[in-house]
Amino acid sequence: MSRQRQEGSPVSIPSASFGIALQTFAALLWLPQAALLAWVAQRLAAGQAGLDWLALIGGSFLVLALARAAADAWGVRLSYARARAQVGERRRAGLRALAGASPFDARRVAAGAAASALAEQAEAITPYLTRYRAARVKVQVVPLALAAAVACVSWLAALILVFTAPLIPIFMALVGWRAQAASEAHLRELGSLNAYVLDRLRGLASLRGLGALAYTRRRLRALSQSLRIRTMAVLRIAFLSSAVLELFSALGVALVAVYVGFHLLGQLPFGAWGASLSLGQGVFVLLLAPAFFEPLRELASVWHDRAAGEAGEAALAALGREVLPLPGGASAAAPAAGARVPPEVRLDAVSFAYPGHASAPLREFSLELAAGGHLAITGDSGAGKSTLLALVAGLLAPDSGRVLIQGETLHGANAARLRARMAWVGQRPHFFAATLGGNVRLGRPGVDAAAVRRALGLAHLDLVAERRGAARLGEGAAGLSGGEAVRLAIARAAADPACDLILADEPTAHLDRATADAVIDSLLALGEGRTLLVATHDPRLVARLGCSVELADPAPRAEAA
Ligand SMILES: Nc1ncnc2c1ncn2[C@@H]1O[C@H](COP(=O)(O)OP(=O)(O)OP(=O)(O)O)[C@@H](O)[C@H]1O
């Protein structure tokens, strides 16, 4: 049964330490099992093992084996559940960080790399949290307990174990730093490949149109080759670490076996406490020796899980390294309830420069747009028109000065609420693989079928929608003309009853005269009873808006038309 979780409600994470403790306890149960087997060997050799006694010991051995398997399985299950919850939490944190970066942050992680970090790279954290963490605890407890048990019988066998064991961590540490670097390089390569593929897939039509496919093919091949080399490097290190471990644990077990064998033959009559070892004691030591190395072998086999897991964690953490945070974060808020008038917009000596850019698009810029006013922002390309709209939308925070929406200074705490009453008609709206109506509705709770119909009518798209019926839009709005795409963006804004401040960024760019006129009609219809701020180069749109501000003007004032 799938469990639903309310967004933002705390996650109930099962205890990892209990799960690991259970797995450690299961490993320690080998001690009484080995003791039982050694006892059987001793009694059989002495001819003292009756059938009843053997059945009793066999039954006890079986019970211990079942308890061991059950404890191990339960422990693994608990650790796994905990790890899945933790990975889910980290994914959510990564998503929050991504959503908390301004869409104007040019240095944001590329979409493909972000998808790779959130999907496959995050998956590498689960084995790290489950197998590696459990192996690390077992390695600290089980060998010590087994060495102490062996030492009770033979101090020399215990010494052999204790002196051969540290070789393993030393070599593992030597291999470990290479493993970390190789895993990080591997995951970086994976992210780059994903980012490259997604980026080029999006621009496939341009690449094909410009005859640039051959270079893309070569580059893709080079990236895949590089990923193959990185993958092989990780695998080589993983195999090397296992081989080192197997070698040293085999050496340790062999040394103990040689000592015990010769001791029982009377060749090495020392190393036990006083008298020589009995057959049962020898068997007991021999059974414990491989179990002593078992946790170390397990740790070696999951050693590269740690490197991959830490690299996955680093990739998720990198998603949060935004340069330009989105004021108010990604949180969604409902606009304030009650009857409202469209907001007045004021910019008060606003300055803004993109990080790392010396020139500031806006310096001490002021502007007043009355409630319900319509205003065109004009200026040369690169003058900062889109930047100004982004500042009004709270997608960027000014370096100095204030943006006021209906007298309220826009800042982190109220940005989400104020944004809820704005709509952005951008230069490059994204359309989803859905019907025209679906692309207007976007699953928004306040937008019903009637609102979608009205919005399509306002944008003069009702006939297009009728003609298309249930047909879905193709990738990148394939199937729509440029003008229809802008009018669809206008319909989206029109469908939301809460939105009374429209920010439009060059809505008529690249459109022919007739199409641009249709878009202007739709935009002005949308602007009725709403405040409308439009960045544009189009003199006809400026004329129809009736009021404009040239961005170069140091302190422009504008009133509603
Ligand atoms: N996300 C960004 N990161 C860094 N610099 C940016 C970013 N967006 C724009 N710029 C720079 O800021 C300046 C203003 O850009 P903006 O897009 O606001 O101008 P614009 O007036 O809207 O231009 P256009 O009319 O060509 O759309 C330009 O020099 C641009 O290169």
The ligand as a MOL file (V3000), in Angstrom:
LIG
                    3D

  0  0  0     0  0            999 V3000
M  V30 BEGIN CTAB
M  V30 COUNTS 31 33 0 0 0
M  V30 BEGIN ATOM
M  V30 1 N 20.7960 35.9610 -16.2810 0
M  V30 2 C 21.7440 36.8520 -16.5500 0
M  V30 3 N 22.9670 36.7290 -16.0010 0
M  V30 4 C 23.9230 37.6460 -16.2790 0
M  V30 5 N 23.7290 38.7190 -17.0770 0
M  V30 6 C 22.5450 38.8860 -17.6400 0
M  V30 7 C 21.4790 37.9640 -17.4210 0
M  V30 8 N 20.3950 38.3840 -18.0970 0
M  V30 9 C 20.7790 39.5080 -18.7380 0
M  V30 10 N 22.0490 39.8130 -18.4590 0
M  V30 11 C 22.7800 40.9900 -18.9270 0
M  V30 12 O 22.1390 42.1420 -18.3560 0
M  V30 13 C 21.9870 43.1600 -19.3200 0
M  V30 14 C 20.5040 43.5220 -19.4610 0
M  V30 15 O 19.8270 42.4160 -20.0230 0
M  V30 16 P 18.2750 42.4140 -20.2760 0
M  V30 17 O 17.9170 41.0540 -20.7850 0
M  V30 18 O 17.5860 42.8770 -19.0500 0
M  V30 19 O 18.1480 43.5040 -21.4240 0
M  V30 20 P 16.9220 43.8200 -22.3690 0
M  V30 21 O 16.8190 45.2990 -22.3900 0
M  V30 22 O 15.7150 43.0680 -21.9380 0
M  V30 23 O 17.4540 43.2490 -23.7540 0
M  V30 24 P 16.6020 42.7630 -25.0230 0
M  V30 25 O 15.8270 43.9230 -25.5190 0
M  V30 26 O 17.6490 42.3340 -25.9840 0
M  V30 27 O 15.7390 41.6270 -24.5370 0
M  V30 28 C 22.5820 42.6420 -20.6100 0
M  V30 29 O 23.8860 43.1590 -20.7040 0
M  V30 30 C 22.6420 41.1290 -20.4390 0
M  V30 31 O 23.7670 40.5880 -21.0880 0
M  V30 END ATOM
M  V30 BEGIN BOND
M  V30 1 1 1 2
M  V30 2 1 2 3
M  V30 3 2 2 7
M  V30 4 2 3 4
M  V30 5 1 4 5
M  V30 6 2 5 6
M  V30 7 1 6 7
M  V30 8 1 6 10
M  V30 9 1 7 8
M  V30 10 2 8 9
M  V30 11 1 9 10
M  V30 12 1 10 11
M  V30 13 1 11 12
M  V30 14 1 11 30
M  V30 15 1 12 13
M  V30 16 1 13 14
M  V30 17 1 13 28
M  V30 18 1 14 15
M  V30 19 1 15 16
M  V30 20 2 16 17
M  V30 21 1 16 18
M  V30 22 1 16 19
M  V30 23 1 19 20
M  V30 24 2 20 21
M  V30 25 1 20 22
M  V30 26 1 20 23
M  V30 27 1 23 24
M  V30 28 2 24 25
M  V30 29 1 24 26
M  V30 30 1 24 27
M  V30 31 1 28 29
M  V30 32 1 28 30
M  V30 33 1 30 31
M  V30 END BOND
M  V30 END CTAB
M  END
